[in-house]
């Protein structure tokens, strides 16, 4: 269950609500400086893209990696619909709040608190849907989902502890 929380949190925070997707499709290249959607230039282009489109791309990639079966399709669709419904909402509201020049510091903090509460409620709704899907996954699919969750939010060249990863070889 702990891994499903991390996967969901990563998807919503990184891919859904804040609008940052981690993958662009089945042919995703590893993170780095070379060509591909996850190169430095590719990541910058993705950050300017529509949050809803990035979430759709991430979900398509996740579905491909998990190899969702026809029996799991209804649960997948429920989860994907919830995630897509929330895509970019938090980002839009945060930008509007940042642009509001007429708020005092206490008013701004109150608005930010309200925004975070709304995002948390949305995350809980997606999490509930994800938990139903996760329960229906095979052990192999769960292992893939757990691996995806472990990598979420990590930047290229960094280990999970946030240190520079040693060179391979």
N, C-alpha and C positions, 0 to 999 in steps of 0.2 A: 504494500500500500504506500510506503514511503516513496518509492520510485515513481508511482503514478502521480503523486503530489508534485514531485519535481518536474515531471514531464508536462503536466498541466500548467504549473506555474510558469515554466519556461515558455510554453506555447503562448499563453495569454499575455504575459508580460512582454516577452520578446517578440512574439509573432502576432498577437491579436490586438491587445489593448494599446500597447505603445507603438505598434506598427512596424516591428522589425522582424522580418522572416529570416529563417536560418537556412533555407534551402529553396532552390528554384525549380527542381524537377529531377526526374530519374538520372539525367546525365550531369549531375552536379560534380564539379571539380573540387578537389580539396582546397581549403583556404590557403592563400599564399599570394604571391605576386604575379603568377602566370595568368594566362587568359582564362576566362571562365567567370561564371556569376559570383563566385565567392572570392575572387581576387580583390585586391584593394579597390580597383576601379569598379568592379562589379558590385561590391558592397556599397560603395558610395551611390551608385546608380540605383540600387535597390532601396536605399534610404529615402531617395527622392520620389520613388514610385508610390502609387496608391496603396495605402495600408490594406485595403480589402483584397487587392490583387496579390499582394505579398502573402497574405494569409492563405488565399486560395492556392498559390503555388506551394507554400509549405505543406498544406493539407494534402495536395496531390502527391507530393514527394513522400510524405509520411504514409499515405495509403499504399503507395507503390512499395515502399520498404517493408511495411507490415504484411503485405500480400493478403489484404482483407478478402475473406471468402464470401460467397453469396449469402451464406447463413448469417454472417456478421454485418452485412450491408446496411440493414435497418438501424442497427446500433451506431455504425459508423456515420450514417447520414444524420442521425440525431445530434451526434457530437459535432460534426462538421458544420451543421446549420447553426448551432449555438455559437461556435467559435467565430464563424463568419458574421453572424449578426452583431457581434461585439467589436469586430475589426475596426480599428481606427477611432472609435468613439472617444476613448480617453485622450488620444493625441489631439483630436480636434478641440476638445474642451480645455486641455492644457494650453494649447496655443491661444485660444480665446482669452483665457485667464491671464496669460502673459502679456497680451496686447491691451488689457484693460488698464488704462492710465489713471482712472479716477478712484481707485480703491485705496483705502488706508491699509497699513500693515495688518491690523487685526482682521479687517474684512477679507484681505487677500488670503490670510491663513485659514480663515473660516471657509472660504470658497475652495481652497485646496483640500481641506479636510473633507468637505462634502464630495468633492470629485473622487478622492481616494476611497471613500465609503461606497460610492456608486461602482467604482471599478472592482472593489472587493466583492460586492454583491454579484456583479457580472461573472467574476472569476468563480465564485461558488456555484453558479448555475452551470457553467461549462464543466467545472470539476465533477459535478454530480453526473452529468452526461458521460464524461470520460470514464468515470469509475464503472459505469454499466458496460461500456465497451471493453475496458481492460479486463473485467471479470470474464468476458466471453473469448478473450484471446487465448491461443494455444501457448504452452510454455515457450516455444521458439519465438512467437510473436511478442510475448511479454519481455523476453530477453532483448529483442530489438528495441522495443519501446523504452526499456530501462537504459539501454546504451544511448539512445537519442536524448533522453532526459539528462544523462550524465554530461553530455556535451553542450547542452543548451546554455547560451550566455557566455561561453568561453570564446576568447579571441584567438585568432591564429597564432600558433607558436607558444601558447601558454598551457600549462598543465592545470588540472582541476584546482590545485592549491593556489593558483595565481602566479606561480613562478614560471620563468622561462623554461620550457621543456628542453631536456638534453637532446642534442642532435642524434638522429637515428644512424646506425651504422655499425 
